[in-house]
């Protein structure tokens, strides 16, 4: 039992894994063909505000058989609506693809899958997001922990759906929708610029030992301690953790709600 909780704790921790594609830099704009190839957090204001982009489309691509629950997708959209100004709406376009057959997936392979399959890009006043749900594990997994998701570009993230499904819904594990929602919204929190990753700190709440994470243990952006208390708090919950007031203040200061 202790081993199960320990593994799940590390999943929750490493689920916040960030692997910036930081070779390019600069702000999103509709005339730049590489506007989706920036570092994580650089599109914070574009995603949060309506200054440049008044709508958002999420291109949600999953490997056949590894679709996230509709409840998790709905929770993700609610999260976006609660934190971003997109007066012309937020839409999710889902589709399945055949397995690339590459598991475990390296970060470079995840980028290559996006490059080969992404069809939505910034056009006019609509900003596009790529979300990929993989049928295997991350190659960054270790014997002491696994990765459930990674925010790796300014509008791109991957969820290791097979791993989530393997580690949810039993009596001693989190509810699948709760775990999915937690990982999806945590990763997108990084894309929105949290913590101190594009949305400037309005107060001193970045975890000094776990940079780019909030130091409030009840916040969605918290990097859980190694004690097991973080995952214990997920088990039995009917909803994912929420952003704390300080993270919300950071987003509001950079154009969000």
SVG drawing of the C-alpha trace seen along z (x, -y; Angstrom):
<svg xmlns="http://www.w3.org/2000/svg" viewBox="-19 -44 36 46">
<polyline fill="none" stroke="black" stroke-width="0.4" points="0.0,0.0 2.8,-2.4 4.5,-1.7 1.2,-2.5 0.8,-5.8 4.4,-6.7 4.2,-6.1 1.0,-8.1 2.6,-10.9 5.5,-11.1 3.0,-10.9 1.3,-14.0 4.6,-15.7 6.2,-14.8 2.9,-15.4 4.0,-19.1 7.1,-18.2 8.0,-21.1 10.2,-20.6 10.4,-23.9 10.9,-24.1 12.9,-27.3 15.0,-27.5 12.6,-30.1 11.4,-33.1 9.0,-36.0 5.3,-36.6 2.6,-34.9 1.4,-36.7 -0.7,-35.6 2.0,-36.4 4.7,-34.2 4.7,-30.6 6.7,-29.5 4.4,-31.2 3.5,-27.8 7.2,-26.9 8.0,-29.2 8.9,-28.4 6.3,-27.4 4.7,-30.5 5.6,-32.9 2.0,-33.1 0.6,-33.8 -0.9,-37.2 -2.2,-36.0 -4.0,-33.1 -5.3,-35.1 -6.5,-38.3 -8.6,-39.4 -6.2,-42.0 -5.0,-40.0 -7.0,-36.8 -10.7,-36.8 -11.4,-33.1 -9.5,-29.8 -9.6,-26.4 -8.1,-23.4 -7.1,-20.6 -7.4,-17.6 -5.8,-14.5 -5.8,-11.1 -4.5,-7.7 -7.4,-5.4 -8.7,-3.9 -7.1,-6.5 -9.7,-9.3 -10.0,-11.3 -13.4,-11.3 -15.8,-13.9 -16.1,-15.1 -12.4,-15.9 -12.7,-17.8 -15.7,-19.8 -13.7,-20.6 -10.8,-21.8 -13.0,-24.1 -14.6,-25.4 -11.1,-26.1 -10.2,-28.1 -13.5,-30.0 -12.9,-30.9 -9.4,-32.3 -9.3,-33.7 -11.0,-36.4 -12.2,-34.9 -15.5,-36.7 -15.9,-34.8 -15.7,-31.4 -13.6,-28.4 -14.0,-25.3 -12.5,-21.8 -12.1,-19.7 -11.4,-16.1 -10.1,-13.4 -8.3,-10.0 -5.1,-8.9 -3.5,-5.5 -0.9,-4.6 2.6,-6.0 3.9,-2.8 6.8,-4.6 6.1,-4.0 7.8,-4.9 7.8,-8.4 10.8,-10.7 10.2,-14.5 11.6,-14.7 9.1,-12.1 6.2,-14.0 7.3,-17.1 7.5,-15.2 4.0,-13.7 2.7,-17.3 4.6,-18.5 3.1,-15.7 -0.4,-15.9 -1.2,-19.5 -3.6,-21.3 -4.8,-24.2 -2.7,-27.3 -3.3,-31.0 -5.5,-32.6 -7.0,-36.1 -8.2,-36.6 -8.2,-32.9 -5.4,-31.3 -4.9,-27.5 -3.8,-25.0 -2.5,-21.4 -3.3,-18.7 -2.1,-15.1 -3.2,-12.1 -0.6,-9.3 -1.1,-5.5 2.1,-4.9 4.5,-6.0 7.1,-8.8 10.7,-7.8 11.5,-10.1 9.9,-7.7 12.3,-6.3 12.0,-3.5 10.9,-6.0 8.3,-8.0 6.5,-8.6 5.4,-11.5 1.7,-12.0 2.0,-15.1 4.3,-17.7 3.9,-21.3 6.6,-21.6 5.8,-24.6 3.8,-27.8 0.5,-26.2 1.3,-22.5 1.1,-19.8 1.0,-16.0 -0.9,-13.8 0.3,-10.2 -3.2,-8.8 -2.2,-5.1 -0.4,-5.8 -3.3,-7.7 -5.6,-4.9 -3.3,-2.4 -3.2,-4.4 -6.7,-5.6 -10.1,-4.3 -9.2,-1.5 -10.2,-1.8 -6.8,-3.1 -6.3,-5.5 -7.8,-8.8 -11.0,-8.9 -9.9,-9.0 -11.7,-12.2 -10.2,-13.9 -6.7,-12.7 -7.1,-13.6 -8.5,-17.0 -5.7,-17.7 -2.9,-16.8 -4.6,-18.6 -5.2,-21.9 -1.9,-21.8 -0.1,-21.5 -2.1,-24.2 -1.4,-26.3 2.2,-26.3 1.2,-27.3 -0.7,-30.2 2.5,-31.3 2.4,-29.7 4.3,-29.9 6.6,-32.8 6.7,-31.3 5.4,-34.2 2.9,-35.5 4.9,-37.7 4.7,-37.0 2.4,-39.5 3.5,-38.0 6.3,-35.7 4.8,-32.3 7.1,-30.4 8.5,-27.3 12.2,-27.9 13.0,-24.1 10.6,-23.4 10.8,-26.3 7.8,-27.3 5.4,-25.9 3.3,-27.5 4.4,-27.0 0.8,-26.7 0.1,-23.0 -3.6,-23.2 -3.0,-25.0 -3.3,-23.2 0.2,-24.4 1.8,-23.0 4.7,-20.5 3.6,-18.0 6.0,-17.1 7.5,-13.6 5.4,-12.7 2.5,-11.2 0.0,-13.8 -0.4,-15.3 -1.8,-12.2 -3.7,-11.3 -5.7,-14.5 -6.6,-13.5 -8.0,-10.1 -11.7,-10.3 -12.1,-13.8 -14.9,-14.6 -13.0,-17.4 -9.4,-18.5 -7.5,-21.0 -8.1,-24.7 -5.7,-27.6 -5.0,-29.5 -5.6,-33.3 -1.9,-34.1 -1.8,-32.2 -5.1,-33.8 -3.6,-37.2 -0.7,-36.5 -3.0,-35.5 -5.2,-38.6 -2.1,-40.9 -1.2,-39.5 -4.7,-39.9 -6.7,-37.0 -9.7,-36.7"/>
</svg>
